[in-house]
Amino acid sequence: MHSNKNNSKTSQSEVREECSKTNRSSVTRFHPYHGENIVLTEDNTVAYRRKSFQNALTFSEKPLSPGEIFLVEIEANERGWSGHMRLGLTQLSPLSISRNGSMPEYALPDLVESYNRGTSWIYGISKAHNKAFEHRTNNSVTQKQKHFVSDGDSLRTRFGNVPMSLLKPTRPNKDDILPTDVGSRIGVMYLPTGPLEADMHYIINGEDQGVCVKHIPYMSAPLYVVVDVYGTTKKVRIVQLYGVPTLQAACRDAILSHITKKAVSSLPLPNLLKKYLLYQS
């Protein structure tokens, strides 16, 4: 997966080809290779840590494309542990990691420090991510930062417009939610700043946190998303941004934007429909 400097043209062509193979109208999923404590459900769109606080690495099924947002919602937390979900990007494919032996216990420091240093950019989710870390290459050139283009209701991306409502928590009193709370929606993306380099951004509950990492050599190998369901974070769900939602899914999102999931049980609805609203069927 890693490029050879003497074959940069070939490697860049391969990266473009691999990213172009991704059908963006399909469902976004987690990769089938993951940590031993992770259980994937609902067509590999939900990752649940069955025990402990570690061995919970998950990856995107396909490489992330420039300007594409990978978004997850925290669905469950577990008390008794310290630390929270870790999120970022890696040039290490899940398949190559699994072939090298057992999956690492942690995203930090294992992937960042022990597996080919300089190929993973992963951080813990906390109250804010507004510090830019430099990742410089020999030929790096500082470029003007690029940010989201939004009209207030939707976010313009190369894959189409994304409603801002999908990037924000669905629960009431969403303004009081912390990034590590249940219901919080956390995303990651990278934006090219030149022909060879890109900046990584976090999107926390609909807010672009600005550049977190600069000068990522995004053309040297495909970039996969890493989600470490670590510490107090127990369960996460991928939020589908680019497929056309069904009418049922759109109605569910609308209902959950006005009431809490706990309040669903009191609605005068059939049990089967309540289960659907709670993502249980």
Residue pairs with C-beta under 8 A, 6 or more apart in sequence:
1 91
1 92
1 93
1 96
1 221
1 222
2 91
2 116
2 119
2 220
2 221
3 11
3 12
3 15
3 220
3 221
4 11
8 220
11 219
11 220
11 221
12 219
12 220
15 218
15 219
15 220
15 221
15 222
18 63
18 222
19 63
19 65
19 66
19 222
21 62
22 62
22 63
22 65
24 65
24 68
24 159
24 242
25 242
25 243
25 244
26 243
27 43
27 45
27 240
27 243
28 45
28 60
28 61
28 70
28 238
28 240
28 241
28 242
28 243
29 43
29 44
29 45
29 60
29 61
29 238
30 40
30 44
30 45
30 47
30 58
30 59
30 60
30 61
30 227
30 238
31 44
31 58
31 59
31 60
31 61
31 94
31 224
32 40
32 44
32 61
33 59
33 94
33 95
33 97
33 98
33 103
34 40
34 47
34 56
34 57
34 58
34 59
34 94
34 103
35 54
35 55
35 56
35 57
35 58
35 103
35 104
35 105
36 55
36 102
36 103
37 49
37 50
37 51
37 52
37 54
37 55
37 56
38 47
38 48
38 49
38 50
38 55
38 56
38 57
38 58
38 229
39 47
39 48
39 49
39 50
40 46
40 47
40 48
40 58
41 48
42 237
42 279
44 61
45 237
45 238
45 240
46 75
46 235
46 236
46 237
46 238
46 279
47 56
47 58
47 227
47 229
47 235
47 236
47 237
48 76
48 229
48 234
48 235
49 56
49 78
49 229
49 233
49 234
49 235
53 78
53 81
53 83
53 230
53 231
54 105
54 106
54 230
55 103
55 105
56 228
56 229
56 230
57 103
57 104
57 106
57 107
57 111
57 226
57 227
57 228
58 226
58 227
58 228
58 229
59 90
59 94
59 224
59 225
59 226
59 227
60 70
60 224
60 225
62 224
63 222
63 223
63 224
64 70
64 89
64 188
64 189
64 190
64 223
64 224
64 225
65 158
65 159
66 158
66 190
66 191
66 192
66 198
66 218
67 157
67 158
67 159
67 189
67 190
67 191
68 157
68 158
68 159
68 189
68 242
69 155
69 157
69 162
69 167
69 187
69 188
69 189
69 203
69 241
70 187
70 188
70 189
70 225
70 238
71 166
71 167
71 185
71 186
71 187
71 203
71 238
71 239
71 241
72 87
72 185
72 186
72 187
72 227
72 236
72 237
72 238
72 239
73 169
73 183
73 184
73 185
73 186
73 236
73 237
73 239
74 85
74 180
74 181
74 182
74 183
74 184
74 185
74 186
74 233
74 235
74 236
75 182
75 234
75 235
75 236
75 237
75 279
76 182
76 234
76 235
77 180
77 181
77 182
77 232
77 233
77 234
78 232
78 233
78 234
79 232
81 231
81 232
82 231
82 232
83 124
83 230
83 231
83 232
84 124
84 125
84 126
84 179
84 180
84 230
84 231
84 232
84 233
85 124
85 125
85 180
85 186
85 227
85 228
85 229
85 230
85 231
85 233
85 236
86 106
86 107
86 108
86 122
86 123
86 124
86 125
86 226
86 227
86 228
86 230
87 122
87 123
87 125
87 186
87 188
87 202
87 225
87 226
87 227
87 228
88 107
88 120
88 121
88 122
88 123
88 188
88 200
88 225
88 226
89 120
89 121
89 122
89 188
89 190
89 200
89 216
89 223
89 224
89 225
89 226
90 111
90 119
90 120
90 121
90 122
90 223
90 224
90 226
91 116
91 119
91 120
91 220
91 221
91 222
91 223
91 224
92 111
92 115
92 116
92 119
92 120
92 224
93 222
93 224
94 224
97 103
97 104
97 115
100 115
104 110
104 111
104 114
104 115
106 228
106 230
107 120
107 122
107 226
107 228
107 230
108 122
108 123
108 124
108 228
111 120
111 122
111 226
112 120
112 121
112 122
118 135
119 221
120 226
121 133
121 135
121 200
121 212
121 213
121 216
122 226
122 228
123 129
123 212
124 230
125 179
125 180
125 186
125 202
125 204
126 179
126 180
127 178
127 179
128 179
128 204
128 209
129 202
129 204
129 209
129 210
129 212
130 209
130 210
130 212
131 212
132 199
132 210
132 211
132 212
132 213
132 214
133 212
133 213
133 214
134 213
134 214
134 215
135 213
135 214
135 215
135 216
135 217
136 215
137 196
137 197
137 215
137 217
139 196
140 197
140 215
141 194
141 197
143 193
143 194
143 197
144 193
145 193
145 199
145 210
145 211
146 191
146 192
146 193
146 199
147 208
147 210
148 155
148 156
148 208
149 155
149 156
150 156
150 164
152 164
153 163
153 164
154 161
154 162
154 163
154 164
155 161
155 162
155 163
155 164
155 167
159 242
160 242
162 241
162 242
164 206
165 253
165 257
166 239
166 241
166 253
167 185
167 187
167 203
167 205
167 206
168 174
168 185
168 205
168 206
169 177
169 183
169 184
169 185
169 205
170 183
170 253
170 256
170 257
171 177
171 183
171 256
171 260
171 261
172 258
172 259
172 260
174 183
174 205
177 183
177 184
177 205
178 184
179 186
179 204
179 205
180 232
180 233
184 204
184 205
185 203
185 204
185 205
185 206
185 239
186 202
186 203
186 204
186 205
187 202
187 203
187 204
188 200
188 201
188 202
188 203
188 225
189 200
189 201
189 203
190 198
190 199
190 200
190 201
190 216
190 218
190 223
191 198
191 199
191 201
192 198
192 218
193 199
193 214
193 215
195 219
196 217
196 218
196 219
196 220
197 214
197 215
197 216
197 217
197 218
198 216
198 218
199 211
199 212
199 213
199 214
199 215
199 216
200 211
200 212
200 213
200 216
201 208
201 209
201 210
201 211
201 212
202 208
202 209
202 212
203 209
216 223
227 236
229 235
229 236
237 279
240 249
245 253
248 276
252 276
252 277
255 264
255 277
256 277
259 267
261 277
261 278
264 274
264 277
264 278
265 274
267 274
267 277
269 277
272 281
275 281
